[in-house]
Amino acid sequence: EDGLIFAEGVRVDLLAEDGTLDGRLTAEGCLFDRQTKHGYCEGAVGVSKGTDRLKGRGMYFSIEEQFIKILSECEIRTQRIPMKLGRLS
């Protein structure tokens, strides 16, 4: 009940407060600590929420802190970055 969980072929549906689907996390293999609510995933990982997409290899996450860190080969796709970012005026 308070131990570690290991899973392969992970797919976690992220739900909004009203219970509707708000995103999805996928990973090849994960180790999750129920007590600390922290986890580590190896292999290919991905997170999608709305139009935002993150993918890479290896991931550390914390449910309590609402924190996700992709460890390598990270790719981020989002529409939240202004088009003029990095351009000279």
PyMOL commands that set and color helices and strands:
alter all, ss='L'
color gray80, all
select strands_A, chain A and resi 4-15+21-33+38-49+52-62+67-77
alter strands_A, ss='S'
color yellow, strands_A
deselect
rebuild
show_as cartoon
